[in-house]
């Protein structure tokens, strides 16, 4: 997860969007203060089955769906195609609307 966050911050800096390069250290400190619980991939085969069910070659999103099911909750996403695809299979995914 830290790599994904760093990648997103780099992308925002590269496009000159929302983050001033001079604020990078403070942005990273703020990110580190966010209370996040990291979960290991508990059931790899289940995640792979979800990926196949969703007709995706990547297990990333499917692993999050598997985790949501394991935790008895739903996955929230801004990814419209993922949300629609998962909903068509009865999987616990909710689409959040962006405020842009």
Secondary structure, DSSP 8 states (H G I E B T S, - for coil): -HHHHHHHHHHHHHTT-S--GGGHHHHHHHHHHS---------HHHHHHHHHHTT-S--HHHHHHHHHHHHTS-EEES-HHHHHHHHHTT--EEE-----
